[in-house]
């Protein structure tokens, strides 16, 4: 059985590409820690690949430093370069990625600001599409005088 479960932090932002076939692929690295009996800690680095819809989600929502849990399988690819040298690359092909640390605060603030600008732009476009024949009141004053204003002047 070829199954791997990893929990670690992203070492770089995901890189998403669209292939000629129309499939999306995202690649990123994660670092995991191995704890030895004498209290020492050793980092291990893993290359992760995601495909299709999971690739889109990872490319949109993940960023460097976020903690994730990954479930998938190990795959080793080999190829020959221009000089005829053989190369190997071992990577985790993820079937499930779970965000453990949530979104970064700066990302949330940027999205909130973008949403506020979108709402403001929508309100401006609605205001510009209002009927031009309607008068626009100046300084919030009503076009007809109210009875309360005349009573206040008499008193």
N, C-alpha and C positions, 0 to 999 in steps of 0.2 A: 504494500500500500504506500503511495506517495502522497503524504499529507504533511503540511507544515503549519504551525501556529506560532506567530511572533507578536510581541508587544514591544514597541520602541518609538523613537522620535524621528521625524523626517529630518534628514541631513541637508536637504535642498528642496526648493519648490518643484512641484511636479512639472514635467515637460510633456505637453499634449500635442499629438500630431494626428492628421487625418491621412490615411493611406489612399492610394489610387482606387482601391476596391471599395472605398467609402467607409471602411471601419475606422474607428478611433482607437488610439493606443496612447497610454500615459505611462511614463517611466519616472521613478523617483527612488531615492535611497532612504533606508532607515538604519538607525543604530540601536542595537540591543546591548544589554549589559549582562555579563556573566559574573557571578559572585563566587569567589573561592572561599575555602574554609578558613583561611588565615585573615579574612577581612579585606582582601584585595579584590579589586574590581577590574574587569577587562572588557573593553568595548569590541563588539563585532559588527561589521557593516554588511548590509544586504541590499542588492538591487531588486526592485519590485516593478512588475509590469501588470497593468490592468487593460482590459479590452472593452470596447463597445460602450454601453451606458455607464458602467462602473468607471470607465476611463473619463467620461465627461464629468461625472460627479467628483472624482478625485481631482481633476484639473481645475474645477471651479471652487471647491471648498477646502482643499488641503493646502497647507503652507509650511514652510520650514519651521521646525521646532514643535509642531503639533504632535501629540502622542496618539498613536493608532494601534489597533489590534488587527492583524492580517491573518486570513486563512487562505490557503492555496496549496500549490504543489511546486516542487523544485524542478527546474528544467535547465539542461545544459545544452548550449548551441555551440557549433564549431563551424569555422569558415577559413578559407585560404585568402591571404591578402595579395596585393599586386606582386610582391616579391616571392610568392610561393610559400610563405610561412603560415603554419596552422595556428589559429587562435581559438580559445574556448572562453565561453562566458556562462557562468551559472547565475540564475536569477529565480526569484519567486514569482510565479504567475498567480496573482491573487484572484480568488473567486468571491471573497467577501472582505470588505474594509470597514472597520468601525472607528469613528472618531471618539477618542476617550477624553481629550482635553477641551472639546468644544471649539468654537470659533475664537479667533484672536480678537481682542478688544478693539484694536485699530481697524480691523476689517468690519466689525459691527458698526463702529462710528462712521466709517466711510459709506456703508450701505444706508444707514439712517440719513445721512446728509444727502445722498443721492436721491432717496425716496422723497425727502422734503423738497428738493429742487424740482422733481418730477411733478409733485402736487402743485407747487407754485406755478410751474409752466402750464399745467392744465387749467388752473384758475385764470391765468392771463389769457389763454386762448379762448376760454369761455367768455371772458369779459369783452374781448375784441369781436366776438361773433354776436354780441347783443345788438338789438335793433337800434340803428343810428337815429331813428326819429324820436326816441325817448329822450327827454331832457335829463341831464346829469345834474343832480342837486349840488350846489356849491357849499362846501364846508359842512355837509350833513344837514343843512337847513331844509325844511319842507317848503314846497312851493306855495302852500296856503298858510296864512298866519293862524296860529292857534288862539283859542280864547284865553288860555292861561297867561299868555304873554301880555294881553291887553289888561287883564285884571291886575297883574303885577305892576304895570305902569301906573294904574289909577291909585293904587294903595300907597 
